[in-house]
Amino acid sequence: MFVRGARAVALSIAALAIAAPAAAQWKPTKPVDLIVHTGPGGGSDLLARAMVTMIEKEKLVPVRINVINKPGGNGAVAAAALVEKKGDANTIGLITSVWIAGPLTSSEAKVTVHDLKPIAQLMLEPAVFVVRADSPYKTLKDFIEAAKARPGALKQSGGSVTSRDNIIRLSLQHATGAKWAFVSFQGGGERLAALLGGHVDIMVIEPQEAGEQVRAGKLRVLTQLTEKRLAGWPDVPTLKEAGYDVALTPQIRAVVAPPEQPADASMYWENTFDKLRKTESWKKYVHDNQLEESFADGATLKKTMVDIEKQLKDAYTQAGIKTVR
Amino acid sequence: MDIVSGLLHGFQVALTANNLMMCVVGVVLGTVIGVLPGLGPPATIAMLLPLTMKLEPTGAMIMLAGIYYGAKYGGSTTSILLNVPGESSSVVTCIDGYAMARKGRAGPALGMAAIASFIAGTFGVVALMLVAPPLARLSLAFSAPEYFALMVLGLAMVVLLSGESLTKALLAMFLGLWIASMGTDIFSATSRFTFGQVELMGGIDFVIVAIGVFAIGEVLGNMEPTKAPDMLPVPKGLRNLMPTWEDMRKCRFAFVNGSVVGFLIGILPGAGSTIASFMSYGIEKAVSKHPEEFGHGAIEGVAAPEGANNAETGGALVPLLTLGIPGSGTTAILLAALILWGFKPGPLFIQDSPELFWGLVASMYIGNVLLLILNLPLVAVFAQLLKLPAYMMYPLILGVSIVGVYTSANSMFQLALLCGFGLLGYLMRKLDYPTAPLVLGLVLGDLMEKALRQSLMMSQGSISILFRPIPSVLLVVAALLLIVPLFKKFNAARLQVIDREA
């Protein structure tokens, strides 16, 4: 017994001795696939291509990285493609919170975030509440009071009912008792046009999109949907500062890998993105696009994804949106 | 900067050796990807975006825009020759373009597509330059109720796309509307008609349907006879390859129609070039003195939609450059590109970056001339394709269709769909159902449904929102379109009865 035990220990030490340098040494030797869930030109696709450009420029990875578009099913097709590559060290995927939301409401989307291997969280996509510059609402409070006075008469333009825009509306309605309508539009351009044309009263928009409209005197920012004020908007209160202490569902961008990817490969990828986010090009990209730098390792990412899933599920249930999981 | 000095400055920018070169590269690349079905401007521009980071932004923008409008020129080629739409905006060109090719007039059809593209494309740039800011503001007045009425008007055009039987056309259109309803509904997050398939959650891409029912259906139909079909005639001599003066005279109205309709629909963020091409085709047929020729190779049926999809490019740049609002997939990527290069697209963009704006406008004049010069000689080359015997031609069409669908979707499931729709197209042909209304219903159905539901959400369920001035006018025109043929039929029946009684 003792002998067998000692042998097992010896063996595992030997295994560790082999594995440890391997973990530091694993490097991709053939082209790597980076799977994204949008078609060419979609948000994730553009980020992926920008990332690949930066990685090449900084020479962080010795091989080519190909962006593979797997559009369809709000991330479900791409998630399924990742699962198909089970155990593959040379495949990674770029995900957003949409990947977490999709399987909650669609029974067709069989792959949940629990099936994928978390690598690293890259950033948060902040957002702000805006109204037209000539709107009577100077603060979020003005808007919410008006919505209370005339339930259902005010309107917010946004994306799908499962999107972050609607989740924050649901939370605010729940917390304040106000009621206003949510009008879904497929494209970001249409949502903004609806607000600028005065067909709706308020919308949630990304700061980078809002910036120029504000500078031109077309829009006014009421609050930021962030934990702390963004560098670009030092004078605009966060939701909490505006007096509404509701949970913010973070909109994450993160890297995941196929299930059962070898640990040394996953470690390599986590380190690569850790190096990437420290580069000047990355910092410039995050700044130019007014994103929120928020790096986290694989273990933390896992926790964040599970938290987001729970928050979304609660919000959907509260709002009467049917969930399937 | 006023227009004259702005444009002069713009030409100075666009005519530098470097920028001229970028313009040539852009329009050539655009033509090529336009010819290839499946690969469209959004995909190409997205893939080239990282490369442009190393270029000087004005030149890069000139090149990317060249790809955008150049593709509209190339899109008609396979539509006319093979009945395979090269771009979504060239679907409607298949109807009369391919009919012309079958009659041995492929050359004039291709030539007219290039000429109409040039005229309307140039009109689009002129309009972009002269009236962009006021029109952009006007486009904001257009919202869900207006879009709904516009889509209803588009659907009413089914009357114009129907062959012998309006009933069959309506059935085909309803099938299209049903397909349009597939996928995840953004208003409720429920899946509709997805049959448990992940791949159907995003709905069915209408390009697959169009290639299936048009191209594959056509091939299957033609393979049926036991005797080898005759080769399509290709007339010799450059003169017979070009449109005649008579053709040009016939298309006078089509040029105006394509230019104006294309540009106006282009500036609306929620419409797009496919709708522009269908609309202008419908209008062309509605006002034509010989509507019976449409569908059998009327050259106006090529000129109007090809013009419209080019004028649309100029229109689509209006909200992008003057308001910072992208109205389509391609303009959304151009917006991302501008940000990547360090510009700030938005209401102040033209004022802040006059050099880029005027350089781009000037390059678009140059680009359109280049495209005309490039595309007219290509007519002679492409027309030779029709000399291929059937045993090479049909595999070629199948190959082009399959590769086209696979490049755009990257999925075997979509290929299976393509085969399914090919069979559907074949059956429809056998049973004498028109296929264009199917595609029309599919293109407009999704937008129409969304617009109606958005309207009713805005009005808290009151239907009165649809009777604002613009939607009212559009709805009345749509109703007239539907009623007039019925009235004509009724009148004909009445006359028959009178005849018999007399």
Interface residues (C-beta under 8 A of the other chain):
Chain A: G39 P40 G41 D45 L46 R49 A50 V52 T53 I68 N69 K70 P71 G72 G73 N74 A76 V77 A80 T105 S106 S107 E108 A109 K110 G152 A153 K155 G159 S160 V161 T162 A181 F182 V183 S184 F185 Q186 G187 G188 G189 E190 L192 A193 A194 L196 G197 G198 H199 V200 Q208 E209 G211 E212 Q213 R215 A216 K218 D288 N289 I321 K322
Chain B: P42 A43 T44 I45 A46 M47 L49 P50 M53 S139 L140 A141 F142 S143 A144 T184 I186 F187 S188 A189 T190 S191 T194 G196 Q197 V198 E199 L200 M201 G202 P269 G270 P319 L323 G324 I325 P326 G327 G329 T330 T331 A332 I333 A336 I339 L340 G342 K344 P345 G346 P347 L348 F349 A409 N410 S411 K450 Q454 M457 M458 Q460
